[in-house]
Amino acid sequence: MASKTGLLPYTIEIVDDADGVTAHAGLPLVIETMRKLGVSAMLDTELGVRQRNHGATDSAKAEALVLLMASGGDCFSDIDVLRADKGLQRLIGAEFPTQDVLRTFLYAFHDDKLIDEAQRRRAPGDIAYIPSETSALQGLGRVNIALSLEVARQMKVTNATLDHDATIQESHKREAMAHYDGGRGYQPSVLYWVEADQIIGDEYRDGNVPAAMENLRLIRKGFSSLPTSITTRFLRGDSALYDQAVLKWLAGEDREGGPKGFIGFTISADMSKQLRAACEALPDDNWKLVEERANETVFAADVEFTPGDWSKDAKPLRYVAVKFIGRQLDLDGKVHIKYLAVVSNRRDMEAADLLNWHWQKAGTIEHVHDVIKNDLGGATPPCGRFGANAAWFRFATLAYNVLSAVKQLALPPSMETARPKRLRFALFSLPARITSHAGSLVMKLGRAAEHLADLVASRLRLAKLVVT
């Protein structure tokens, strides 16, 4: 018979010693992956923050941030949820840092002097600037790259398609700048390695920094970070990369301060009057059907075009025009026609195939932005200090890379495409009882839960990895 109060027939008893149970039995697998792949050890070597913030090691605080994000937290205070799980801390072997310790840790990634220096460097009349990174932030970037390379090595990846894009990070902090979409916040850019499912680079920026500003630095660093085992290299980007410096660097096989050899690319081109005129002048027979959509038909064709500022001695680039023809008449009784274009140095594909390959970027880098911001706390800058916010976002990219490593190297194939939400429901939130036997901790899981989570087999797969 149902209770008149509507409550289930049990009572709650509060106890002081709760380290015999945990609600996050699968979460230690995240730290085990970080330590197995050498991430934690490298964090202590590269960050160098502990000297200014005595107490827990840099790796302990970094691991806490990654676990915080992996488990669904999006602010410092959420660490209290993990700190309340005494059983989890018993499994890990340490108490999680407090939110104040984590906040102080993030503050160490900020330096007002670098902001002042960037403001002095900007050209007269310019408003936007990109500050240099602190040594700690640079070190965190090197850790991310090292993890990406190790995951790629374990997976025997030989191809590298790097997708570039920026995303808006809304913020109502006083220091946040107005961005192009009408709000205020920041606009970090990300470089994503598709085949390895790893973020190999990011650059944090104020919201008012133009999307096309100084992108070559991140692109050069990304390609220079790739291992020599990579045999083919590609880049895809939107019109923010339609910049002569970027195009000439990508198109040149002898790159000063960069990798030698061919880098195939596709970049959305700015639709100038001259380019639009070239598209409109194409004969109907040149256009090939790409796809039929609900409201429009899409065609593609190669178009002869050379920008006015393109060097006559440089290799000509390939322009693929895209024509969208509406299925209904507009208000003036005319057929609506829209043109776009993609610039490339790839000539191994038909125009329609090249266009479809370029559009695949929407399913890769856009997905990464979605996961970082909506699943891993990356959408919430923690404070008004630029360097601390940059570190928070970079820790979110580290969390993405670590979870990708967990999925690809430890979990069964059925979990390869799982989002963090799925990992939390199926693995991280397992309940378990913790006991000790012969001086060792024993995690006791229900048979049905272990059958679904496959935690034992995942840990065995992780233990068998041979790491350089």
N, C-alpha and C positions, 0 to 999 in steps of 0.2 A: 504494500500500500504506500502511495506517495506521501511524503511528509507534508503537513499543512504549511510549513514555511517555504516549501519549494526547494529546500536544500537536500543534498544526498546524505545518507545516514553515516557520517563519520565526523570525528572531531580532530582538531589540530593541536599538537603538542610542540611547544618551542623548546629546543635543547641547545646547550652551549657547544657541544662537540658534534659537528655535522660532517666531519671529514671521512665518514664511512660510506658516503654516497656521493654521486655526482650526476648532474643533469646534462653534462657535456662530454660523454665518454669518448666520442669520436674526435673531439677538438684537438687532443694531443697529437694526432696524426699530422696536423699542420706544422707544429713545432718540430716533430721528428723529421719531416721533409726538409725544413729549413736547415736543421743541423746536419742531416745526412748529405745534403748538397753543398755544404760549406758556407751557407748564407750567414748563419749566426756568428761563426768565427770571423768571417770577413767584416761583419758589422762592427765588431770590437776593434778591428784593425783600421778600418777606413773612416769611421765617424769622428773619433777623437773628442767626444763631448764630455766624457766622464770626468776629465780633469777639471772642468768648469762646473760640474754638477755631481758631487761626490754621492756615493750610495750604490744603487744597482748598476750593473754593467750596461753599456750601450746596447748590447745584444738582448739583455733581459727586457729593457724598455721597448726596444724595437719589436721583439716577439710579442709583447703585450699589445702594442698597437696593431700588429697584423692579426692577432687573435681577436681583438676588439672588432676590427672591421670584418673579419671572416665570419664572426658570429652575429653580425647585424647591427653593431653599434655605429653611431655616426657623430658622437661627441665625447669629450673627455669623461664626463660623468657616467657614461655607460660602462666604464671599467668596473664600477661598483657592482654590477651584476655578476661579472666574472669573479671579483674578489669575494662575493658572498658564497661562491661555490667552493667550499673548503676541500671537497673531494678532488676537484679538478686541480687545485693548487698542490694537493698532495701527490697527484700523479706526475705533475710537472716538476715537483721538487723545490718550489719556491713560491713565495707570496707575490702576487701581482703588485706593481707599483700603484700608488694612489693617483687620483686624477691630478692633484697638484704637482706631483713628481713628473707626470707625463707632460703637463703644460710647460713646466720649466725646461724639460727636455726639448720640446719643440721650439721654445724661445731661443735656444742656443743655436738654431739654424738661421737666425735673423741677425743682420748687422746694419744699423742705420747708416754707417759710413758708405756702404755699397749703394744705398739709395741716393745719398747725396752725390756720390761720384757719378752715377748714371745721369742724374739731373744736370750736372755740370757738362757732361759729354754731349748732350743733345744739341742739335743744330739750332741756330736762332729761329724762332717762330714755331718750332716743334713743341708739341705737348707731351707726346708719348715717349717712353724710354723703357729699356729692358735692363734691369740691374744684373750685375754679375752674381754668380752663386758663391755662397760661403764655402769654405773648405769642407765643412760637414755635409752640406747639400751635394757638393761634387762627389764626396765619398759615397753617399747613398746612391747616387747615379751609377757609380762604378759597381756597386753591389748588384744593382738591378741588371746591368749588362752581363756581369759574370754569371748570374743565375740564368739569364736567357741563353748564354752560350753553352752552359752545362746541360740545360734541358734539350737544346738542339743536338748536342753531342749524343746524349742518351737516346734520342729519337732517330739518330742518323739522318738528320735533315741536311740536304745538299742544295736546296733552292731557297732563295730569300726574296720574297715580295714584301716590300715595306710600304704601308699605307699611312699617309700623313693627313691629319686634320686637327682643327682646333675646336674647342667646345666652350660654351658659356657656363661659368660657375657663378650663380647668383649670390649676392651678399648685400646685406643692409648695413654693414659696418661703415663707420664714418670714413675710413680710408679707401673704401672701394670706389672705383672709377666707373663713369657711365660707359656702357658698351653699345654696339651698333643696333641692338634689338630693343632699345628703349629702357632697359633697366640698369642696374649697377652691379658690379662684381668683378670677376677675373676671367681671363680667356686663355687657359693653358693649351698648348699644342702637344700632340702625342704622335709618336712614330711606332707603328705596330708591325711586328714580324708575323705574317699570316701563317706560314707553314709551321712555325714553332709555337704559335699561339702565345707569344710573349711581347710585352711592351719593351722595346729596346731603347727608347729615349723619350723624354718629355722636356718641355720648357715652360716654366710658369710665367704668366704675363698679366699685367693689369688689363682691366676691361676695355680701356680706351686705346690699347695698342692695335693698330691696323693688322688685319689678318695676313696681309702680304709683307709685313715688316720682318726683314732679316731671318728668313726661313732657311737659308742655305747652311747656316751654322749647325742646326740640328740634323739636317739631311747628311751633311758631310760626316758628322760624328757617328751617325747611325751606320752608314756604309763602312766607315773605317773600323767600326767595332766588330764587323762580321768576321768569322774565322776563315782561314785560307781554304778550308774544305768546301766552302760554298762555290758552286760551279756556275750558277745563273743568278742574276740580280735584276730586280725590277722595282719600280716606284710608281705609285698611283697617288694623285692628289687633285684637289679642287682648284678653282681659279686663284686661290691665295698663293699658289706656287707659279702662276703665270707671270714670271719675273725673268728678265734677261739673264741675271746672274745665275739663277737656278737652272734655267734651260741650257745655258752655255756650259755650265759645269757638268750637267748630266749628259749632254751630247758629246762632250770631249772625251776621248779615250785616254788622253794624257792629262791627268788632273793633278795640279800642284797641291800637295798635301792631302791627297786622297787616293783611293784604290784605282788601279789601272784596269782597263778592259771595258767591255760593253755593259751599260746599265740601261735596260729597256724601260721606257716610261710612257705614261699617258697622263696628261694634265688638262683640266678643263680650261679652255681659252676664253679670254675676254672677247665679247662680240663687238668689235669695233665697226665703224661704218664701212671701212674697206673690206673687212672680212665678211660682213653681212652682204655687201654687194657681190662678192665673189660667190657666196652661197646662192644668192638669188639668180645669178647668171648661169648656173649649172643647167644643162639640158635635162629634160624629164627622164631620158633613158639612163642617165648616170645614177639615178637614185635607186637603191635596192631596199626592199622591205626588211625591216628589222622585227617589228611586231605589231599586232593589232591590239589596241587597248579599248576600253569601254567608251572613252570619249574622243579618242584620237588615233591616228595611224602614224607610226614612226618609220622614217626612212633614213638611210645613211649613204654617204658618197664621199669619195676623196675629192678634195678641192685644192687647186693650185693657189698657194698663198705664201707670201714671205713678208713678215713685219718690216716696217721701214727702218727699224733700228737693228735689224739682224745683219751681221757682218756678211759681206759678199764672199769672203774666203771661207766661211764656216759651212759645214754640211747643211743642206736644206732639210728642214723638218717636214714631217708629214702632218697635214691637217685633214681631219675627218669631220665633215659637216653632218649635222643632225637636223632633220626637218620633221616638225610635228604638224600634221594637218587635222584640224578639228572635224568631227563628224557632223556637227550642227552649225548652222549659220549664226554669225554674231548679230548684234542688234542692228547693224547696218546692212544686214542681208548678205554679208560676204563670208567666205570661208576663212576661218582663223588659221593663220600659218605662223609658226614660231621656229626660229633657228638657234641652234647651239653648235658648238664645235669643240673638238678635242685635238690637242697637239701631241705628237708622239715621234719617236725615232724608230718604232717597230714597223717593219715591213713584211713580217712573216705571217700576217693574218689579214683576212678580208676586212673591209671597213666595218661591216655589221658585227663580225666576231670581235674585232678590237674594241668596239663600242661596248659590247656586252661584258667583255673582260674588265673594262674600265669601270662599268657600273657595279661590278661585284664589290667594289669598295664600300658601297652602302651597307652591305651585309657583314662587313668585317669591322672597320674602324668605328662605324656608328654603333655597332653592337658593343664594342669595347667601352665607348663613352657611356652607354646606357648602364652597363654593369658597374663601372667605376663610380658613377654618380648616384645611381639608384639602389645598388646592392652593397656597395663597399664604403659608403660614407664620403665619397669624394666630392659630393655636391655641396658640402657644408664646411666652408672655411671656418676654422675654430676661433680666429681672433682677428685683430687689425694689423698684425705684424706680417709684412709681405713674406719674409723668409720662413716664418713658422707655417704660414698657409701653403707655401711651396713645398715644404717638407711633408705636411699632412697629405697633400695631393700625391706626392711621390711615394709615400708609404701606402697610399691606396693602390698605386700602380704595382708596388711590390706585393701587396696582398693579392692582386689579380694574378701576377706571375707565379706566386707560390701556390695558389689554388689550382692554376693550370697545371703546374708540375705534379700536384697531388693527383689530379684527374688522369693525367697521361702516364705517370710512372708508377702509381700505387693502386688506384682504383680499377675495377673491372671496366671493359670497353663500353658497357652500357651507360657509364657515367661520364664519358669523355666530353659530352656537350652540356652537362648539367650546369645550370646557373647556381650561384651561391645560395639562393633560396632553396633549391632542391637539395644541395649538400647539407644545409642546416636541418632540413626536415628528415632526410634519410640517414644521415651519418653523424653530424656534429651534436645533435640533441639526443643522443642515446642515453637512457638512464642506466646506471650501473652501481653495483655495490663494490666497495673496495675493502680488501682485507690484506693481511700480511701473512706470509708463510715462509719459514726458513730465512727470514731476513729480506724477503723480496715482496714487492707489492703484487697483489693479484686483483685484476678487474673481473668481476663476475657479471656477465651479460645473460639476458634471457635467450634461450635457444632460437626463438622466432626472430628476435631483434637482430641477433648475429647473422642469421641466415639472410636477412634482407640487407644488412649493412656490409657483410663480407669483410669485417674489420681485421680479422686474423690473417686472411689471405693478403689483404692490402699491406699490412705491416711486413709480411714475409717478402712481398715483391719489393718493397722499399729497402729492406735489409740486404737484399741480394744485389742491389745496384753497385756497380764499380765506379767510383768517383775519382777523377784525377785530382 
